[in-house]
């Protein structure tokens, strides 16, 4: 068979090769973008939750309402990014009582971001969640009347 005969037999294979190459390269790339977008949403959620919880705590009129206000603010921030009931908030104070003028309140928000589309069967080989956290230090106003 001549060279021209062999070249004629491969007509249309470039399209098939391109489709296979696109699938091999694009599917992992799309999955990576999905994972990064979800982790970024978790990062936004914990940053916003820590900041808003600290702000809600130090602007409360008394310590009884401060804890409830800060947790409510954090829950709204977590829900805003799609992490309903998945986030945790820890509050610590530098002074006793917590709302003592000149003190500070530290809020730490954490969430475990589940990676999309991973079955439970790969639990040992691949991590199924990425932990994300943020910390905010909010000063208690020194000259504000309570």
Secondary structure, 3 states (H helix, E strand, C coil): CCHHHHHHHCCCHHHHHHHHHHHHHHHHHHHHHHHHHHHHHHHHHHHHHHHHHHHHHHCCCCHHHHHHHHHHHHHHHHHHCCCCCCEEEEEEECCCCCCCCCCEEEEEEEEEEECCCCCHHHCCCCCCEEEEEEEEEEECCCCCCC
